[in-house]
C-alpha cells in the first residue's frame, strides 16, 4: 500500500500551497485600493517589462486561460491602462502596451506588491532569499520536465 503524503503540516506541497494562498490574500488586499485584481496587476507588470506581448503570451505569464486573459485585457483597456492595436502587424495576435496612466498605476501596484513580498521574506537574509528562489525554481523545473 502506498505511503501517501502523511502529515500535511510536514508536506512541502501543502505548506507551499498555504504560502501561495496567504500571498494571494495579501496581494488582493494591497491591490484593492488601486481597483486591481492579482491577474490584472500581473498583466500590467508583464507589459511593463515586455511591451507588445500577445494575449496568449500574457495568459501563459499570468497563469490564466486565454478567455480569462481577454476579460482582463478588456477591463484594463476600458480603464485606459493599456492600449491594443486595432489590427495585428502580422498573424492574428494583437500586441498590448501600457498607457501613461497604466504606467502610473503599475508603479503604485508594483510598490504595494513589493511591500507584501518584503513582509513575507522579512526573516530572510539575502543568501536565504536567493536560496529559496533557487529551490522554488528547481521545483518548477522538475515538475515542468515531468510534463514533457
C-alpha positions in Angstrom: 0.0 0.0 0.0 1.2 3.5 -0.9 2.7 5.6 1.9 0.9 8.8 0.8 1.6 12.3 1.8 1.5 11.7 5.5 1.1 14.7 8.0 0.0 17.6 5.8 1.9 20.0 8.1 5.1 18.3 7.1 4.2 18.2 3.3 6.2 20.6 1.3 3.4 20.8 -1.3 0.8 21.5 1.3 2.8 24.3 3.0 3.7 25.7 -0.4 0.0 25.9 -1.2 -0.6 27.6 2.2 2.1 30.2 1.4 0.7 30.8 -2.1 -2.8 31.3 -0.6 -1.5 33.7 2.1 0.5 35.6 -0.6 -2.6 35.9 -2.8 -4.7 37.1 0.1 -2.2 39.8 1.0 -1.7 40.8 -2.7 -5.5 41.1 -3.1 -5.7 43.4 -0.1 -2.7 45.5 -1.3 -4.1 45.9 -4.8 -7.8 46.6 -3.8 -7.3 50.3 -3.2 -5.9 50.5 -6.8 -9.0 48.6 -8.0 -6.8 45.9 -9.4 -7.0 42.1 -9.2 -3.9 40.0 -9.0 -4.3 38.9 -12.7 -4.7 42.5 -13.8 -1.6 43.5 -11.8 0.4 40.6 -13.2 -0.7 41.6 -16.7 0.4 45.2 -16.2 3.7 44.0 -14.6 4.5 41.8 -17.6 3.6 44.5 -20.1 5.7 47.0 -18.2 8.7 44.6 -18.5 7.9 43.2 -22.0 5.9 45.6 -24.1 4.0 44.1 -27.0 3.1 40.7 -25.6 0.2 39.0 -27.3 -2.9 37.9 -25.4 -1.7 34.3 -25.5 1.7 35.2 -24.1 0.1 37.2 -21.4 -2.3 34.4 -20.5 0.7 32.0 -20.1 2.6 34.5 -18.0 -0.4 35.4 -15.7 -1.4 31.7 -15.4 -5.0 32.2 -16.7 -6.8 30.9 -19.7 -6.9 32.8 -23.0 -10.6 33.5 -22.4 -9.9 34.9 -18.9 -7.0 37.0 -20.3 -9.3 38.6 -22.9 -11.5 39.7 -20.0 -8.5 41.1 -18.1 -7.3 42.9 -21.1 -10.7 44.3 -21.9 -11.1 45.6 -18.4 -7.7 47.2 -18.3 -8.3 48.8 -21.7 -11.7 50.2 -20.6 -9.9 51.8 -17.6 -7.4 53.4 -20.0 -4.5 51.4 -18.5 -3.5 49.7 -21.7 -3.9 50.1 -25.5 -4.2 47.3 -28.0 -3.6 47.7 -31.8 -6.8 47.6 -33.8 -5.2 45.2 -36.3 -2.3 42.8 -36.0 1.0 43.7 -37.7 1.4 40.0 -38.6 -0.7 36.9 -37.8 -3.7 37.3 -35.5 -2.0 38.5 -32.3 -2.9 42.0 -31.1 0.0 43.2 -29.0 -0.7 45.4 -26.0 1.2 48.2 -24.4 0.7 50.3 -21.2 -0.7 53.8 -21.5 0.8 56.6 -19.4 -2.0 56.0 -16.8 -1.2 52.3 -16.9 2.4 53.1 -16.1 1.4 55.2 -13.2 -1.0 52.6 -11.8 1.6 49.9 -12.3 4.2 51.9 -10.4 1.8 52.1 -7.4 0.8 48.5 -7.7 4.4 47.3 -8.0 5.4 49.1 -4.9 2.4 47.6 -3.0 3.2 44.1 -4.1 7.0 44.6 -3.3 6.0 45.6 0.2 4.0 42.4 0.6 7.0 40.4 -0.6 9.3 42.3 1.8 6.9 41.3 4.7 6.8 37.7 3.5 10.6 37.5 3.4 11.3 39.7 6.4 13.0 37.0 8.4 15.3 36.0 5.4 18.7 37.4 4.8 19.8 37.9 1.2 21.5 34.5 1.0 18.4 32.7 2.3 16.2 34.6 -0.1 18.3 33.7 -3.0 18.3 30.0 -1.9 14.5 30.0 -1.6 14.2 31.4 -5.1 16.7 28.8 -6.4 14.9 26.0 -4.7 11.4 27.0 -5.9 12.8 27.5 -9.4 14.2 23.9 -9.2 10.8 22.7 -8.1 9.2 24.3 -11.1 11.8 22.9 -13.4 11.4 19.4 -12.0 7.6 19.5 -12.4 7.8 21.0 -15.9 10.2 18.3 -17.1 7.8 15.6 -16.0 5.0 17.1 -18.1 7.0 16.8 -21.3 
